[in-house]
């Protein structure tokens, strides 16, 4: 027999490559696509800086201030409904149907909470700035200076230990 050339030879090679995938009961075409994806993976993005637990949380909007109160009344009226989505949908529908005068007290509470948040953020930012300033002073010293000081201190200690050992002998 002649050695096969052309498409048949290519198909044999690809069939052999897909045999392991066929064992997993995955279609041949899907397996080829998955193989392509795995070879062209994008590098993962670097993780962003961790959130500071001391940072104040953002204030709720007027709708969320309303929703806090609405949840309580909704749960009293509908104790059997446990789905969060149902509470959200009912609250959203009621919020849309409310007039501006009915929304006014919630908007006032939201403005009050926002002003409190701004005060807390100003204090937080000042604290962060003062901490950054302290850190900058230490980082201005070069690492070589720090290492030189460590070497000098350890050198003095080594000399003292050597002297004590000489005295003992």
N, C-alpha and C positions, 0 to 999 in steps of 0.2 A: 504494500500500500504506500501511497504517497503521503508525505507529511502534509498536513493541512495548512493552508495559508489563508490570510484574509480574515473575514468575519468569523469563521468557524473557530480559528485559533484564538481570537480575542474572546469569544464567548466561552470557550473552555476555561480560559484563565479567570474570567470573571465568575464563572460558576463555582470554581474551586474556592475563590475568595468568599463567596456567599454561602457556602455549605454550613459554616458555623452559625451564620445568621439564620439559616433555614431551620436549624434545630430549635431556635427560639420562636418559631412560628410567626416570623415577620415577613411581610411581602418583600420580594426582591428589590423592587424600586425604592421602597422606603429604606431598605438597608443601605443602598448605595447613597441615598441622600444623607442618612445619618452618618455614614463614614466621612462624607465630605464636610459635614458640620464639625465633626470632632477634630478634623485635621486643621480647620481654619478657625479655631477658637480665638476669641478676642481676649486680650489680657484683662483681668479683673481690675475694676477701678480701685484706687487706693481708698481706704476707709477714711471718712472725714473725721475731724477732731471730735472727741467724745463730748457730749453735752455736759455742761456744768450743772450739777444738781442744786447749787445755790442760786442759780439764775431765776428770777421771778417768772412765773407763768404768764402768758399773754391773757388779757382780760377777755371775758366772753362778750359776744355781740348781743344786741338787744334781743334777737331771736333766741339765743341760748339762755339768756336770763329768763325769758318767757317759758322756754322749754323746761327749765328746772321746776317751775311751779306747775306747769301743765302735766308733767309726769306724775306728780303726786295725786292730782285730781283724777287723771286718767286711770291710774292703778286702783283708786278707790271705786270708781264707777265700773271698771272692767277687770276684776281680780283674776279672771281666767286667762286673759290675754298676757302671754309671757314674752312674745316676740318684740324685740327692740325696734324692729323695722315698723311694726304696727303703730307703736307710740310715736315714732318720728313722722310717719305719714299723716297720722291724725293731727299731730302738733303743727305740721307744715300747712295742712289744709285750714286749720283754725287761724293760724297766723295770717294767711293770705286773705281770709274773710274779715279780719279785724280792720276797723277804721284807724286813722292816724291818732285820733284822740284815745282810742283804746290801747294803742301801742306806746303812747307817750310815757307812761310810768316805767315801762321796761327800758325805753330808750334813755330815760333819765338815770336809771340804775346803771346802765351800761356806761354812760358818760362818767358817772361817779367812779366806777371801778377802773375805767381807763385812766383817770387822773391819779388814782392811787397807784396804779401800775407804773405810770410815768415817774412818780416820786421814787418808787422802789427801784426802778431801772437807773435813775440818776445816781442814787446811793450805790447801787451795785457797780455801775460804771466807774464811779470815783474810787471805789475800793479796788477794782481791777487795775485802774491806772496806777494807784499807789503801789500795788503789788508788782506791776510791770516795772516801775521805776526802781524798786529795790532790786529786782533781778538784773536790771541793766548795769547797775554799779558793779555787781560781782562779775558779770560777763565782760566788762571792759578790761579786766586784767587778763593778760594772755595766759594761755594754758602753760606755756613754758615757765612763766613766773611762778605759777602755782606749783608746778613740778619741781622747780628749783628750790622753793621753800621746803617742800616735803623732803627733798634730798638732803638739804642742809640739816633739817631736824633729825632725820634718820641717821645722818652721818655723825652728828654729835652723840646720839644715843649709842651708836656702834663704838665710837671712841671710848665712851665711858665704860661700856661693857668690856672692851679690850683691856682697859686699865685695871678693872676689877679682877679680871682673869690673871693678869700679870702679877698683881699683888698676892693672889692666892698661891701662885707657884713659888 
